[in-house]
Amino acid sequence: MPQPALLARDLVRVLGGRRVLDGVSLTFSPGRRVGLIGENGVGKSTLLRVLAGVDEPDAGDVVRPADLGFLHQEMPFDGETTLAVVLNEALREARADLAELDRLGAELARTTADDPGHPALLDAYGSRLEQAQDRESWDADRRATLVLDGLGLGAVGHDRTLASLSGGQRGRLALAALVVRRPSALLLDEPTNHLDDTAAAFLEEQVRGMPGTVVIASHDRAFLDAVCTDLVDLDPAVDGPVRYGGGYTAYLSAQRAERERWDRRYADEQRELAELRRSAGVTAHRLAPDRGRTDNEKMGYGHRAGRVQNQISRRARDATRRLEELERAQVAQPPRPLRFAAGDLTAASEEGSRPPTAEPAEDPRPLVALSGVRVPGRLTLDHLEVAASDRLLVTGGNGAGKSTLLAVLAGHLAAEGEVLRRDGLTVGMLTQDTVFARPGRTVRATYELSLGGARAERVPLETLGLLHEADLDKPVGRLSVGQRRRLALALLVARPPRLLLLDEPTNHLSPRLCDELEDALGTGPGAIVVASHDRWLRRRWQGRELRLEPGSRRREDAAVRSPA
């Protein structure tokens, strides 16, 4: 029995007066694992909710399998529900398959082949058997144990209530329940949230083994690359969502090729426009009515001049017509990729003072040196130096002290031991939760007043691609956590400090912006220290790496990693 497809036809969804989905039509076939990507707010989660039937579209319709699983942000159980009850519900369909096969098998045994009801009974048994095979129903209980272990829940007692679990544990339990079920269509919204590397790798293996349709909205580029057979870019395009075959690596290759074609077409058009403007200007000048005759033109001037003037006039009209057509239909200039502002690094003094003198290239002194540093219960570090052009990646599990180390480097957190900073060092830090002192001030005004007028004009906020044009006049207090982090990142990009500290910088960024930011880190000025759990970033990192382990003394790993 073939698995049913999941179909979306001309979906429209309006939220807050804005068309989040505008005529979206997509087919999700069995056996395909489709990733949804695009800028934040483009409608990935909205599309999943409409596909799942949690939200109704304002127009259009969805054809979905009856057996569909959707990873909700919150589980559909109250806080007193035990883990055992959640698992029993996840196993209910598999157990129903086995019970129904037993019933149909017994009835078939009692029914002779010449009985009129025998063919229908045989068909029912065959259909149920195929369904049980797709769900691997005979292996469901063993699979439940395996999945709980793989997602880090094996040690949690089955008598524990949901209310007694952490938010991360509840999220992993919701994911485990869906994986155990093996529905014929599975919808996942940010499934790797709350997962460490081991659990994420386990989930990848499980998702690749799903027999039906899988649709995933995720910022996790490593996960998208590992599991997806297709990617759908929901960013607005003339012909609707664009579908790419393959995982994230294939998508990047396609995007690079598209960008190169766009750059070439734009450059070719600009050259043609310049030539047409020159041609139209020259011919117009030659057609000037007061141009005098030369001696050589006096004989037969009227005949020859009229013919030449007609030819020139025709060329001028043709050039002008082509110029007008091309100006109307010319391709837009490709957006500038995210880059740290070039030129001088910021000094300790205010904007407008004399630019700082560049650091001598041969200066061996580190920007910051830590020795015997300890923050009780949070961090113990024997030694660390950050050089003037360093690129340092800090990794480790939750609670290992990554954010604590960045706060110590920034001078935001006092620590035992020795912390030496170079005189006049400017430090900028992107924290995980950004708060602005004036929440009533608009995004645009915050940017301009923070940077100063000259630099804000030199690096316009709208050219960075970090915030939508419609959000620039909103008060910063009305921005989401992700939008506030984008504004904070914009300030650092526009005026990079000598020491830049980034705590989980790819959180709340679209995959495209994450890629641009990573490229910018490689060429950015000054020293950069990044704390991240992002697997894609870590695989591609080309600088030094310092791994922190909770509950143990940490030493710097000075090995330079090669590109992934």
Buried (B, 14 or more C-beta within 10 A) or exposed (E): EEBBBBBBBBBBBEEEEEEBBBEBEBBBBBEBBBBBBBBBBBBBBBBBBBBBEEBEBBEBEBEBBEBBBBBBEEBEBEEEBBBEBBBEBBBEBBEBBBEBBEEBEEBBEEBEEEEEEBEEBBEBBEEBBEBBEBBBBBEBBEBBEBBBBBBBBEEBEEEBBBEBBEEBBBBBBBBBBBBBBBBBBBBBBBBBBBBBBEBBBBBBEBBEEBBBBBBBBBBBBBBBBBBBBBBBBBEEEEEBBBEBEBBBEBBBEBBEEEEEEBEEEBEEBBEBBEEBBEBBEBBBEBEEEEEEEEEEEEEEEEEEEEEEBEEBBEBBEBBBEBBEEBEEEBBEEBEEBBBBBEEEBBBEEEBEEEEBEEBEEEEEEBBBBBEEBBBEEBBBBBBBBBBBBBBBBBBBEEEBBBBBBBBBBBBEBEBEBEBEBBEEBBBBBBBBEBEBEEEEBBBBBBBBEBBBEEBBEEBEBEEBBBBBEEBBEBBBEEBEEBBBBBBBBBBBBBBBBBBBBBBBBBBBBBBBBBBBBBBBBEEBBBBBBBBBBBBBBBEBBBBBBBBBEEEEEBEBEEEEBEEE
